[in-house]
Structure formats: structure tokens, C-alpha cells
Amino acid sequence: MDSWDLVLNPINLKKLSNGGVAFLDAPTEIFPTVLNYLGLNPNSQNPDDYKIATEHLIKLRQSITYFHSSKLINDLANGDICVAVGWSGDIMQAIAATKEANNDINIKYYIPKEGAIAYFDVFAIPKDAENIDEAYAFLNYIMEPKVIADISNHVFYANAVSNAYPYLDDNIKQNLAIYPSPKIMEKLFSLQVMPPKIEKLMTRSWTNVLTDR
């Protein structure tokens, strides 16, 4: 269950297809994931690598119920699908929804042992912003330990404010899917900004995957 083989091995995925399978509609994340699974550089700029990844995804396509980046939350919580490739916080929200509904649906989230993407959401102030003082005031507020901890407790995503740790709920700070262990962190990788030609290649290849061509 803790291996990408569960959903990226065509044989295994076909066995799960009757229960419903959802993948993120996010080519800039799915392609690096597949490249890494195939032993290739997840930040590859080699067009041939994307051809290999596309061919592999097309093999999986017939077993995937749909590609969507938010629908899977409710579908997991309602038991309408049996497996999903999704963002950690979204899966945690689905888990919280099942507990609140007490519907006997058991959802587990795994960071695959082969490694996965570590990503970061950030705030940015536009270069031509007019209300600079207000922007900094907002950022200062968000970075208050108790404030950012409350956000993490609500959306199930880790935050980068170290002083917020004592204010986190135990089920958040003790959850290795939210705050991975050093051993797990060693397997995670971040994404690089790709040149326009690779971005276009991913978009075009993704269309081929979605249309099963």
C-alpha cells in the first residue's frame, strides 16, 4: 500500500478500476511523479523522457475513472472511489469528513516509499502593489504562531513557522503524512521551473493522455 506500484503499475491499477480511481488533473505534478517512478529524472528536460512517461500513462488511462483536482475529496469520503492520487491535505480533509459523518469508510493516506513531490504554497506581494503596508501587516498576522497553527489544524497542511509547533493539535503534529520523518523526507523531491518548451510538451502530452491517444 505504500508503493507507487499500487496505482502506477497497470496490472495493479486494473484490479482497482471497478472500485473507482481518481488522478489529479495536474500534468506538472503527475509527469514528474511518473518519471520518478520509472527511474528517470522527475525534473527532466529531455523530450524523450516525456514520451516514455506519456506512453506509460496511456497504459493506465483505461483504468482511471476520472482526472480532477478536487472532486476526489467528496468521492473518497462517500466511498464512491476506492483509490486516489491526490494532495495530502485534500486526502486528510476526506478522512476528517468520514469521521465527522461516522459512515464507516476507512481512508488511509500514504507517502510512497519510492518518493514523492514536496511542494510549498507561498504568499507573494506583486511588484506594483499599492497597499504594501497592509500586505506586510497581513503577512505578519498569518505568521503569528497561534494563527498559522490554527490554519494547519483546519486544512491539514504543515506550516513553516517553527514556533507554531506547540499550538498544533496532536493528531496533526504526530501525523507522518503531514510532518514526515527525516527518513521519509530523504525520499521527497521538489520541482524545478521548466523552460516553456517543456511546459508546452507536458500540456500537449497530457491532452493525449486525457483523450487516450
N, C-alpha and C positions, 0 to 999 in steps of 0.2 A: 504493500500500500504506500510505502514511502519512496517509490521509484517512478521516474517518468515513464518506465515501461508500461505502467498501468494505462496510460492514455496515449502514449506516442508509439507504442507497438501496435501495428494494425490488427494483429491477431487478437490481442487482449481487448482492444477497443471495440472490435466487432462483437465480442461476447457481452459487452456492457450496453450496446446500442439499443437493445429493446427496452432498457430502463430509462433511456433519455440521456443524451450527452450534450453539454454546452461548452463552447470555447469562447474566449474573449474575441470580440471583433476589433482586434488591435494588432495589425501587422508588424508594427515596430517593436512589439514585445513577443509575439508568437514566433516570428522568424528567428530572433536571437535564441529563443528557448529551444527551438528545433535544431538550430545549428550546434548549440552546445550539446544537445542530446546525441547528435550524430558525430561528435568528436571534432567538430570544426570550431573555428573562432566565432564566438557569438557577436563580435563586432567586426566581422569580416567585411572587406571592401572588394572581395573577389566575386564578380558576377556569376562565375561557375558554381560557387558555393550556394548561392540563392537558387540556382536551377536545381541543385540536389535537394535543397530544403523544400522547394515547391513540389517536386515530384513526390517527396515523402508525405507532404500534407495532402496531396491529392489522393494518395492511398488511404488516408484517414478519413477523407471527406465523406464517403458514403456511410460512415458510422456516426457522424456528428449530426445531432438533431438540429442545432442552430448555432449561429455565431452572434453574440450580443454581449454588451459590456455592463448591463445592469439587470436584465430580465432574470438572470440566473439566481439572483438573491432570493426572490419570492418563490421561484420554482424549486430551489433546493429546500427551502423552509416548508413548502407544501408537499414535498415528495413527488413532484412532477418530473424530476430528473434524478438520476442516481449518481452522476459524477459531473464535475465542472472544473475547468481550468479558469481560475478567477483570481482577483486581487485579494490579498489576505484579509484586509478589513471588511470587504464585502462578504466573504465567507463567514467571518466572525459575526457579522450582523445577522446572517441567516441562522447561525447557531443560536444567537440570542433570541431571535424570533420564535424558534421552535420551543425554547424553554419557556418563553412567555405564553405561548399558545398551549403548552403542555400536550402536544399532539403525538408524542411517542416516536417522533422522527429523530434519528440519531445521526448527526453530521460530524464528521471529523475533517480537520484540515492538516495537510502535510506539506512540509518543505522537502521536495525530493532530494534524496541523498546525492544525486549527480550534480546538484547545484541549481540555483535559480537566480532571477534578477533581484537585486536590491535597488529600490528606487526611492526617490525623495521628492516630495511636494514642497515647493518653496514660495515665499512671498517676494514680490519684486516691485519696486517703485519705478514707474515709467520715467524716462529721461525728461519728458516735457510735462511732468505732473505739476499742477498748480498748488495743491494743498500739501506741501511737503511736511510741514509741522504736524498736521493731522495724521499723515501717513506714519510718521515716526511714533506718534502717540499711540496709534493703533498697534503697531508692531511691539512697542514696549508693553502694552497691555497683554497682548497674546503671549508674550514670552514670560509673563509672571508665572512662577512655578505652579501655583494652585489653579490658575486659569487653563494653562496648557494641559495640566494633568486631568482636569475635568473633561477637556475635549477628547483626550486619549481614552478616558473611561467610557465616553459616549460612542465614539466611532471605531474603537478597537485598533487604532494605529499608534505605533510608538512615536515619541517626540524626541527632539534632540536637546532638550533642556535638562541637564543632569540634575539640577536641584528640584525637579518636579517628581523625581522617583518616589520619595516618601509619600507623596499625595496620591499615587496611583492605587487603584483597587488591587487587592491581592491576586484576583483572577486575571488581571492584566499583566502585572509585572512578573508573575510566575508562569506565564504562558510563553513557551518557547517559540510559538508561531508569531508572537508579537515582539518579544525581546529574545532573539535567538542566542543560543550558547556560543562561545568562541569557536567550538568545533564546527557548528553549523555555519557560522559567519565566514569561515575559511573557504566554504564552497560557493558563497554568493559572489555575484559579479555585477558591475554596473554597466550601463550602456553609454557608448560614446555618440557624439553627434556625427551623423553620417553625411557625406557630401550629397548634394542634390541628385546626382545620377543614381546613387544607391537608394535614396528615398523614393525616387520615381520607379526604380526597378522593383522595390518592395511593394509599392502600391499596385503596379501592373501585375505582378506575380500573385498578389493577394486576390485580385479580381479573378484571376484564373482559378485559384483555389475555390473561391465562393461559387463560381459558375461551373466548377468541376470540369474544366477543360485542360 
